[in-house]
Amino acid sequence: MKIRINNIFQKTTLLCLTIAILILFFGCKKEPKEDGIISPITGSRTEFTLDSLYLYAQEIYLWNDALPSYGAFAPREKYAHIASEINAVNNELFDLSQFKINEKTKLPYEYRGLLNPKYSYIETNYKQNAKATLSASVVQNSGIIVNHIDNVTYLYIPSFPQLNTLRNDLDNIFIDIAKQKPTTMVIDLRYNRGGYIETAEYLANLIASSKLNGKIMYVESFNSTLSAGKAKILKHQPYLDINGNYVKINGRQATMADIDFSEKGNTYYFDKKGQLESVKNIYFITSGSTASASELLISLFKPYYKAKLVGQKTFGKPVGFFPIEIDKYSIYLSSFLLKNAVGWFDYFDGMEPNIAVDLSISPNLGDPEEEGLKNILRDLEINKTSLSATNRKKYSGGSQHYNKTWNSDKEIPLIEKRLKLTLGIKTPKTQ
């Protein structure tokens, strides 16, 4: 299910905008004891935006239990005086993200040493996502690379683009891999900052044995307010189908308050793809750039395979998002944890490598003498004296969608686009 929430304010005049927001907050204020919401019903456009960010965070933010009351946080008093509205909103988001403390690190979960959260972020609806800036200079070799070395198959994949741009290439690659019957897969994720979760899932189903069919792959776990269906403010966000159309429930328009946020409704299972059945061990080559959906790929295999990380500690991002529209902004608050089949998710500070290796800044990817792969072959006690890199194959496929990598500024956000409605309504499947 692909959710793309239309900007519900841009299609109106400023007067209609003001009226709509007044209605929103008046509705919230009717039941202060039940909702715990006390906010003014008059004010400027900026003040309403600041209020709205707090009110949505109070219900949908992953760590909403740590947020102070509206009165104590006082968004208007703290931020409305800031000259630039986007700066005011970003400052508020940062402060909201710093309340919940990770007891292991004694720092906020969203701390990253900068004046912006580690995970949550904001986009202006009229600008291109700055996080999606592409750069071909990050790695020497772009595109997917495969090498077969004895009973080991090496696979380098730079990112997880939309599945429909990559599915055919992956299918063809794994037809060839299945013929080799490798017992060990090496998945090189050193530059893979993430991307579409369904693409990472598809790769997992190509690698996994059919014996895992029906077993839990991972679970998306939302806060107690969402999972109990008590996020009433979401009724102001329309629910759209994969084609961007409104969905009706009992004659009314469905909203995001109709989504099933329970763990049961957001558990995903293995569903074997392809013919590869021989893999027993999986190695992952990682770095500080390995993030988001790439870390999920590692996590979901840990309960079922002897999985080792080689290289450097990963970025550390076991959370995902869904977008909320507030005036001219799309808000991405950390909204759910990504748990594997045994409930593990605690890699906020990154996953430590089993074999620490200083990786080259300009590696010859897939070469048995490259430091990451060399250490894996050493760990497997494979003699490389008779091996060369002549078996390497680079799959460019003419695809500009995945034959590039993302810049080093930020990991690619893991956004859930398949949220399901309750009330037995079936939602379309994503490709």
C-alpha positions as CSV (number, residue, x, y, z in Angstrom):
1,M,0.0,0.0,0.0
2,K,1.6,3.3,-1.0
3,I,0.6,6.3,1.1
4,R,1.2,9.7,-0.3
5,I,-0.8,12.2,1.8
6,N,-2.0,15.2,-0.2
7,N,-1.3,18.6,1.3
8,I,-4.7,19.3,2.7
9,F,-4.0,23.0,3.2
10,Q,-2.4,24.1,0.0
11,K,-5.6,23.7,-2.0
12,T,-7.4,26.3,0.1
13,T,-7.1,30.0,0.6
14,L,-5.3,31.3,3.7
15,L,-8.8,32.0,5.3
16,C,-9.9,28.4,4.7
17,L,-6.6,27.2,6.1
18,T,-7.1,29.2,9.3
19,I,-10.7,28.0,9.7
20,A,-9.6,24.3,9.1
21,I,-6.9,24.6,11.8
22,L,-9.3,26.3,14.2
23,I,-11.7,23.4,13.8
24,L,-8.9,20.9,14.3
25,F,-7.8,22.4,17.6
26,F,-11.3,23.2,18.8
27,G,-12.1,19.6,18.3
28,C,-9.0,18.6,20.2
29,K,-9.9,20.9,23.1
30,K,-13.4,19.6,23.6
31,E,-12.1,16.6,25.5
32,P,-9.0,17.8,27.4
33,K,-9.3,15.1,30.1
34,E,-9.4,12.3,27.5
35,D,-6.9,13.6,25.0
36,G,-4.6,15.5,27.4
37,I,-4.5,18.3,24.8
38,I,-4.7,22.0,25.8
39,S,-3.8,24.4,23.1
40,P,-5.1,27.8,22.0
41,I,-7.8,28.0,19.3
42,T,-6.5,31.4,18.1
43,G,-3.2,32.4,16.8
44,S,-1.0,32.9,13.7
45,R,-0.3,30.4,11.0
46,T,3.1,29.8,12.4
47,E,1.8,29.3,15.9
48,F,-0.7,26.7,14.6
49,T,2.1,24.9,12.8
50,L,4.2,24.8,15.9
51,D,1.3,23.6,18.0
52,S,0.4,20.9,15.4
53,L,4.0,19.5,15.4
54,Y,3.8,19.1,19.2
55,L,0.3,17.6,19.1
56,Y,1.2,15.0,16.5
57,A,4.4,14.1,18.3
58,Q,2.4,13.6,21.5
59,E,0.4,10.8,19.8
60,I,2.6,9.3,17.1
61,Y,6.2,9.8,18.1
62,L,7.9,6.5,19.0
63,W,9.0,7.9,22.4
64,N,5.9,10.0,23.1
65,D,6.0,8.8,26.7
66,A,9.0,11.1,27.4
67,L,7.4,14.3,26.1
68,P,6.3,17.0,28.5
69,S,2.8,18.5,28.6
70,Y,1.8,21.2,26.1
71,G,2.0,23.8,28.8
72,A,5.5,22.7,30.0
73,F,6.8,22.5,26.4
74,A,5.2,25.8,25.4
75,P,5.9,25.7,21.6
76,R,4.6,29.1,20.8
77,E,6.6,30.8,23.5
78,K,9.8,29.0,22.6
79,Y,9.8,29.1,18.8
80,A,7.3,31.6,17.4
81,H,9.7,34.5,17.7
82,I,12.3,32.8,15.5
83,A,12.5,34.8,12.2
84,S,12.4,32.0,9.7
85,E,9.5,29.6,10.1
86,I,11.3,26.6,8.8
87,N,14.1,27.3,11.4
88,A,11.5,27.5,14.1
89,V,9.9,24.2,13.1
90,N,13.3,22.5,12.9
91,N,14.3,23.8,16.3
92,E,11.1,22.5,17.8
93,L,11.6,19.1,16.1
94,F,15.1,18.8,17.5
95,D,14.0,19.6,21.0
96,L,11.1,17.1,20.9
97,S,13.6,14.5,19.8
98,Q,16.0,14.9,22.7
99,F,13.8,14.0,25.6
100,K,14.0,10.2,25.5
101,I,17.3,9.0,26.9
102,N,19.0,5.7,25.9
103,E,20.1,4.2,29.2
104,K,23.0,2.4,27.6
105,T,24.6,5.6,26.2
106,K,23.1,8.1,28.6
107,L,22.3,10.2,25.6
108,P,19.0,10.9,23.7
109,Y,18.1,8.2,21.2
110,E,18.1,10.8,18.5
111,Y,21.4,12.5,19.5
112,R,24.0,12.7,16.8
113,G,26.2,15.6,17.9
114,L,24.5,18.0,15.5
115,L,21.6,20.4,15.8
116,N,19.3,18.0,14.0
117,P,17.8,14.7,15.1
118,K,19.5,11.4,14.2
119,Y,16.3,10.1,12.7
120,S,13.3,12.4,12.5
121,Y,13.2,15.1,9.9
122,I,11.1,17.7,8.0
123,E,10.5,18.3,4.3
124,T,8.9,21.4,2.7
125,N,6.4,20.1,0.2
126,Y,7.5,22.4,-2.6
127,K,11.2,21.4,-2.5
128,Q,12.9,18.2,-3.7
129,N,14.1,16.0,-0.9
130,A,17.6,17.1,-0.1
131,K,18.3,13.7,1.3
132,A,17.9,12.1,-2.1
133,T,20.8,13.9,-3.7
134,L,22.7,11.4,-5.8
135,S,26.4,11.4,-6.2
136,A,28.5,9.1,-8.4
137,S,31.7,10.0,-6.7
138,V,31.1,8.0,-3.5
139,V,32.4,4.7,-4.8
140,Q,34.7,3.7,-7.5
141,N,32.4,1.0,-8.9
142,S,28.6,1.6,-9.0
143,G,25.9,-1.0,-9.8
144,I,25.5,-4.5,-8.6
145,I,28.6,-6.7,-8.6
146,V,28.7,-10.5,-8.3
147,N,31.7,-12.8,-7.9
148,H,31.8,-16.6,-7.4
149,I,34.8,-17.9,-5.4
150,D,34.6,-21.7,-4.7
151,N,31.4,-22.2,-2.7
152,V,31.2,-18.5,-1.9
153,T,29.1,-15.9,-3.7
154,Y,29.9,-12.3,-3.3
155,L,27.1,-9.7,-4.0
156,Y,27.6,-6.0,-3.8
157,I,24.4,-3.9,-3.8
158,P,24.8,-0.1,-3.4
159,S,21.2,0.8,-2.4
160,F,17.6,-0.4,-2.3
161,P,15.6,1.5,-5.0
162,Q,12.0,0.8,-5.8
163,L,11.5,-2.9,-6.3
164,N,9.9,-2.5,-9.7
165,T,13.2,-1.0,-11.0
166,L,15.3,-3.8,-9.7
167,R,13.2,-7.0,-9.5
168,N,14.1,-8.3,-13.0
169,D,17.8,-7.8,-12.5
170,L,17.7,-9.5,-9.1
171,D,15.7,-12.4,-10.5
172,N,18.3,-12.9,-13.3
173,I,21.2,-12.5,-10.9
174,F,19.8,-15.1,-8.6
175,I,19.1,-17.6,-11.4
176,D,22.9,-17.6,-12.0
177,I,23.7,-17.7,-8.3
178,A,21.4,-20.7,-7.7
179,K,23.3,-22.6,-10.4
180,Q,26.5,-22.1,-8.4
181,K,24.9,-23.6,-5.2
182,P,27.0,-21.5,-2.8
183,T,27.0,-22.4,0.9
184,T,28.1,-18.9,1.9
185,M,26.8,-15.5,0.7
186,V,28.8,-12.4,1.2
187,I,26.5,-9.3,1.0
188,D,28.5,-6.1,0.6
189,L,26.5,-3.2,2.2
190,R,29.4,-0.9,3.0
191,Y,27.9,2.0,0.9
192,N,24.2,0.9,1.2
193,R,22.4,3.6,3.2
194,G,19.0,1.9,2.7
195,G,16.0,2.7,0.6
196,Y,12.8,0.8,0.0
197,I,12.0,-1.8,2.6
198,E,10.1,-4.0,0.1
199,T,13.3,-4.3,-2.0
200,A,15.4,-5.4,1.0
201,E,12.6,-7.9,1.8
202,Y,12.7,-9.2,-1.7
203,L,16.5,-9.8,-1.6
204,A,16.1,-11.6,1.8
205,N,13.5,-13.9,0.2
206,L,15.9,-14.6,-2.7
207,I,18.7,-15.6,-0.3
208,A,16.6,-17.5,2.3
209,S,15.8,-21.2,2.1
210,S,12.2,-22.2,1.5
211,K,12.3,-23.8,5.0
212,L,11.8,-20.3,6.4
213,N,8.5,-19.8,4.5
214,G,5.8,-18.5,7.0
215,K,8.4,-17.7,9.7
216,I,8.6,-14.1,11.0
217,M,11.0,-11.9,9.1
218,Y,10.5,-8.7,11.2
219,V,7.9,-6.7,13.1
220,E,7.1,-3.0,13.1
221,S,6.3,-2.0,16.6
222,F,4.5,1.4,17.2
223,N,4.0,3.2,20.5
224,S,1.2,2.2,22.8
225,T,-1.0,5.2,21.7
226,L,-0.9,4.1,18.1
227,S,-1.1,0.3,18.7
228,A,-4.2,0.8,20.9
229,G,-5.9,2.9,18.2
230,K,-5.9,6.0,20.4
231,A,-4.1,8.5,18.1
232,K,-7.3,10.5,17.4
233,I,-5.4,13.4,15.8
234,L,-4.8,11.1,12.8
235,K,-8.4,11.5,11.7
236,H,-7.2,14.8,10.2
237,Q,-4.8,12.9,7.8
238,P,-6.6,11.3,4.8
239,Y,-5.8,7.7,3.8
240,L,-5.0,7.2,0.1
241,D,-4.6,4.0,-1.9
242,I,-1.6,3.1,-4.0
243,N,-2.9,5.2,-6.9
244,G,-3.4,8.3,-4.7
245,N,-7.2,7.8,-4.5
246,Y,-9.4,8.3,-1.4
247,V,-10.7,5.1,0.2
248,K,-14.2,4.8,1.6
249,I,-15.2,3.0,4.8
250,N,-18.9,2.7,5.4
251,G,-19.6,5.7,3.2
252,R,-17.0,8.0,4.7
253,Q,-13.5,8.8,3.7
254,A,-10.9,6.7,5.4
255,T,-8.3,8.5,7.5
256,M,-5.0,7.4,9.0
257,A,-6.8,6.9,12.3
258,D,-8.3,3.8,10.6
259,I,-4.9,2.1,10.2
260,D,-4.1,-1.0,12.1
261,F,-1.0,-0.1,14.1
262,S,-0.9,-3.4,16.2
263,E,2.2,-5.6,16.1
264,K,0.0,-8.4,14.8
265,G,-1.1,-6.3,11.9
266,N,2.5,-5.2,11.1
267,T,4.3,-8.5,11.2
268,Y,6.0,-9.6,8.0
269,Y,6.9,-13.2,7.0
270,F,9.4,-15.0,4.8
271,D,8.0,-15.9,1.3
272,K,10.7,-17.6,-0.7
273,K,11.6,-16.3,-4.1
274,G,13.8,-18.0,-6.7
275,Q,15.6,-21.3,-6.6
276,L,18.5,-20.7,-4.3
277,E,18.4,-23.2,-1.4
278,S,22.1,-23.9,-0.6
279,V,23.1,-20.9,1.6
280,K,24.2,-21.9,5.2
281,N,26.3,-18.9,6.2
282,I,25.9,-15.2,5.5
283,Y,28.6,-12.5,5.8
284,F,27.9,-8.8,5.6
285,I,30.6,-6.2,4.8
286,T,29.6,-3.0,6.7
287,S,30.7,0.5,7.5
288,G,29.3,3.6,9.2
289,S,27.4,4.2,5.9
290,T,25.4,0.9,6.3
291,A,22.1,2.1,7.5
292,S,18.3,1.8,7.6
293,A,17.0,-1.0,5.4
294,S,20.5,-2.4,5.1
295,E,20.6,-2.9,8.8
296,L,17.2,-4.4,8.8
297,L,18.4,-7.0,6.2
298,I,21.2,-8.0,8.6
299,S,18.9,-8.1,11.6
300,L,16.2,-10.2,10.1
301,F,18.7,-12.9,9.1
302,K,20.4,-13.1,12.6
303,P,17.8,-15.5,14.2
304,Y,18.1,-18.0,11.3
305,Y,21.6,-18.0,9.9
306,K,25.2,-17.9,11.2
307,A,25.6,-14.3,10.2
308,K,28.8,-12.3,10.7
309,L,29.6,-8.6,10.1
310,V,33.0,-7.7,8.7
311,G,34.3,-4.2,8.4
312,Q,33.2,-1.3,10.6
313,K,30.3,-0.5,12.9
314,T,27.0,0.4,11.1
315,F,25.1,3.7,11.4
316,G,22.5,2.5,13.9
317,K,18.9,3.0,12.8
318,P,16.3,0.5,13.9
319,V,13.3,2.9,13.3
320,G,11.0,3.8,10.5
321,F,8.5,6.5,9.5
322,F,5.2,7.4,7.9
323,P,4.6,11.0,6.7
324,I,2.3,13.6,8.4
325,E,1.2,16.7,6.5
326,I,1.1,20.0,8.5
327,D,0.5,23.0,6.3
328,K,3.4,23.2,3.9
329,Y,5.5,20.6,5.7
330,S,5.8,16.8,5.6
331,I,6.8,15.7,9.0
332,Y,8.7,12.4,9.5
333,L,8.7,11.6,13.2
334,S,10.4,8.3,14.3
335,S,7.3,6.2,14.5
336,F,8.1,2.5,14.9
337,L,10.8,0.0,15.9
338,L,12.0,-2.7,13.6
339,K,12.2,-6.0,15.6
340,N,13.5,-9.2,14.2
341,A,11.9,-12.7,14.9
342,V,13.4,-12.8,18.4
343,G,12.4,-9.2,19.2
344,W,15.8,-7.7,18.8
345,F,16.1,-4.1,17.8
346,D,18.7,-2.5,20.1
347,Y,21.3,-1.3,17.6
348,F,20.7,2.4,18.0
349,D,24.5,2.9,18.3
350,G,25.2,0.7,15.4
351,M,26.0,-3.0,14.9
352,E,29.5,-3.9,15.9
353,P,31.5,-6.1,13.4
354,N,32.5,-9.6,14.3
355,I,35.7,-9.1,12.4
356,A,36.9,-5.4,12.5
357,V,38.6,-4.3,9.3
358,D,39.8,-0.9,8.1
359,L,38.1,-0.7,4.7
360,S,39.8,1.1,1.8
361,I,38.2,4.3,0.6
362,S,38.6,3.1,-3.0
363,P,38.1,-0.6,-3.0
364,N,38.2,-3.0,-5.9
365,L,34.8,-4.4,-5.1
366,G,34.5,-8.2,-5.5
367,D,38.3,-8.8,-5.6
368,P,39.4,-11.6,-3.3
369,E,42.3,-9.3,-2.3
370,E,40.0,-6.5,-1.2
371,E,40.3,-6.2,2.6
372,G,36.7,-7.0,3.5
373,L,36.4,-10.0,1.2
374,K,39.9,-11.2,2.0
375,N,39.2,-11.4,5.7
376,I,36.0,-13.3,5.0
377,L,37.8,-15.9,2.9
378,R,40.5,-16.1,5.6
379,D,37.8,-16.7,8.2
380,L,36.4,-19.5,6.0
381,E,40.0,-20.8,5.5
382,I,39.7,-20.7,1.7
383,N,43.0,-20.8,-0.2
384,K,43.0,-17.8,-2.6
385,T,46.3,-18.6,-4.3
386,S,44.6,-20.0,-7.4
387,L,41.8,-17.4,-7.4
388,S,41.5,-14.2,-9.4
389,A,38.8,-11.6,-10.0
390,T,38.0,-12.8,-13.5
391,N,34.7,-14.3,-12.4
392,R,33.3,-10.9,-11.4
393,K,30.3,-9.6,-13.2
394,K,29.0,-6.1,-13.0
395,Y,25.2,-5.9,-13.5
396,S,24.5,-2.4,-14.8
397,G,21.4,-3.5,-16.7
398,G,21.1,0.0,-18.3
399,S,19.2,1.0,-15.1
400,Q,19.8,4.5,-13.9
401,H,17.6,3.8,-10.9
402,Y,20.0,1.7,-9.0
403,N,23.3,2.2,-10.8
404,K,24.1,5.1,-8.5
405,T,24.7,5.6,-4.7
406,W,23.5,8.2,-2.2
407,N,25.7,10.9,-0.8
408,S,27.3,10.7,2.6
409,D,25.2,13.4,4.3
410,K,22.4,11.2,5.6
411,E,21.1,7.6,5.5
412,I,18.1,7.0,3.3
413,P,14.9,7.2,5.4
414,L,13.0,3.9,5.8
415,I,9.4,5.0,5.1
416,E,6.6,2.5,5.5
417,K,4.2,2.7,2.5
418,R,2.1,-0.4,3.1
419,L,0.2,0.5,6.3
420,K,-3.1,-1.5,6.4
421,L,-6.6,-0.4,7.3
422,T,-8.6,-2.0,10.0
423,L,-12.3,-3.0,9.7
424,G,-11.4,-5.8,7.3
425,I,-10.7,-3.5,4.4
426,K,-8.2,-5.0,2.0
427,T,-5.5,-2.6,0.7
428,P,-3.7,-2.9,-2.6
429,K,-0.2,-4.6,-2.6
430,T,2.9,-2.7,-3.5
431,Q,5.0,-4.1,-6.3
